[in-house]
């Protein structure tokens, strides 16, 4: 079985289902470095999923913030905020299901591309969101980092 700390109350079967069997790569190749990469990628996938679910949930907790940063040329702002929140949560959860994981990663890439105009709009209209202009500028390259992070999970673990 997987040597994981199950103090949080999750069963080992639950952890294996959502986060994968860490021994799988070692059995296939016999190399510890592959096992280490498998663990790293599995942990990364779980972190990305948590990030996506958390970000999606915020669309329902603070919808007015997201409505405010929507570019004016997009229609039905509130509905699009809720739709993108639903997509973020669904893709984050799907990322944890091995059968749908790679497809979910591609979905995350598509979603990040779809919300990029909002980040550009926020940078161009500094008065919309309080805070430093540098923080708004950093949102743009952060999108690229998130895209690369999701892309890594479209690739099979060797």
C-alpha positions in Angstrom: 0.0 0.0 0.0 1.0 3.7 -0.4 3.0 5.0 2.6 0.9 8.2 3.0 -0.2 9.9 6.2 -3.8 9.2 6.4 -4.4 11.3 9.6 -6.9 13.4 7.7 -9.2 10.5 7.7 -9.0 9.5 4.0 -8.9 5.8 3.2 -6.0 4.4 1.3 -8.3 3.4 -1.5 -9.6 7.0 -1.8 -6.0 8.3 -2.0 -5.0 5.8 -4.6 -8.1 6.5 -6.7 -7.7 10.3 -6.7 -3.9 10.6 -6.5 -2.7 7.4 -8.1 -0.7 4.5 -7.0 2.9 5.8 -6.5 4.3 2.3 -6.9 3.0 2.0 -10.4 6.0 3.7 -12.1 8.6 1.9 -10.0 7.1 -1.5 -10.9 7.1 -0.7 -14.6 10.6 0.7 -14.8 12.4 -0.4 -11.6 13.9 3.1 -11.3 13.6 5.2 -8.2 13.9 8.5 -10.1 10.8 7.6 -12.1 9.0 7.0 -8.8 10.1 10.4 -7.6 8.8 12.1 -10.7 5.5 10.2 -10.4 5.1 11.4 -6.9 6.0 15.0 -7.9 3.6 15.0 -10.7 0.8 13.4 -8.6 1.4 16.1 -5.9 1.4 18.8 -8.5 -1.9 17.5 -10.0 -3.5 17.5 -6.6 -2.3 21.1 -5.9 -3.6 22.2 -9.3 -6.9 20.6 -8.6 -7.2 22.3 -5.2 -6.3 25.6 -6.8 -8.9 25.2 -9.5 -11.7 24.2 -7.1 -10.8 27.0 -4.8 -10.7 29.6 -7.6 -14.0 28.3 -8.9 -15.6 28.4 -5.5 -14.6 32.1 -5.2 -16.8 32.9 -8.2 -19.8 32.0 -6.0 -18.4 33.6 -2.8 -17.5 36.9 -4.4 -19.3 37.1 -7.8 -19.3 40.9 -7.8 -15.5 41.0 -7.9 -15.5 38.8 -11.1 -18.4 40.7 -12.7 -16.5 43.9 -12.2 -13.5 42.7 -14.1 -15.4 41.3 -17.1 -14.7 43.2 -20.3 -17.8 45.3 -21.4 -18.0 43.6 -24.8 -19.0 40.3 -23.2 -22.7 39.8 -22.6 -24.4 38.4 -19.5 -21.6 39.0 -17.0 -23.1 37.4 -13.9 -24.0 34.2 -15.8 -20.5 34.0 -17.4 -19.0 34.4 -13.9 -21.1 31.5 -12.6 -20.4 29.4 -15.7 -16.6 29.9 -15.4 -16.8 29.0 -11.7 -18.7 25.8 -12.4 -16.1 25.0 -15.1 -13.2 25.6 -12.8 -14.7 23.4 -10.0 -15.7 20.6 -12.5 -12.2 20.6 -14.2 -10.4 20.7 -10.8 -12.4 17.6 -9.6 -12.0 15.9 -13.0 -8.3 16.4 -12.8 -8.3 14.0 -9.8 -10.1 11.2 -11.7 -7.4 9.3 -13.6 -9.7 8.4 -16.5 -10.5 12.1 -17.1 -7.3 13.7 -15.9 -5.6 14.5 -19.2 -8.8 15.8 -20.7 -9.4 18.0 -17.7 -5.9 19.4 -18.1 -6.7 20.4 -21.7 -10.0 21.9 -20.4 -8.1 23.9 -17.9 -5.9 25.2 -20.7 -8.9 26.2 -22.7 -10.5 27.9 -19.6 -7.3 29.9 -18.9 -7.2 31.1 -22.4 -10.9 32.1 -22.2 -10.4 34.2 -19.1 -7.3 35.9 -20.3 -9.2 38.9 -21.7 -10.5 39.6 -18.2 -6.9 39.8 -16.9 -5.9 42.1 -19.7 -9.0 44.3 -19.1 -8.1 44.6 -15.4 -4.6 45.7 -16.3 -5.8 48.2 -18.8 -8.4 49.6 -16.3 -6.4 49.9 -13.1 -9.3 51.6 -11.3 -11.5 48.5 -11.3 -9.6 46.6 -8.6 -7.8 48.2 -5.7 -4.2 47.3 -5.2 -0.8 47.7 -6.8 -0.5 48.0 -10.6 2.4 45.6 -10.3 0.1 42.9 -8.9 -2.3 43.4 -11.8 0.6 43.1 -14.2 1.8 39.9 -12.6 -1.5 38.3 -13.3 -0.7 38.1 -17.0 2.5 36.0 -16.7 0.9 34.0 -14.0 -1.6 32.9 -16.6 1.3 31.6 -18.6 2.7 29.7 -15.6 -0.8 28.1 -15.0 -1.0 27.2 -18.7 2.3 25.4 -18.5 1.4 23.7 -15.3 -1.8 22.4 -16.8 0.0 21.4 -20.0 2.4 19.2 -18.0 -0.6 17.2 -16.9 -1.7 16.6 -20.5 1.5 14.5 -20.9 1.6 10.9 -19.7 3.8 10.1 -16.8 6.5 7.8 -18.0 
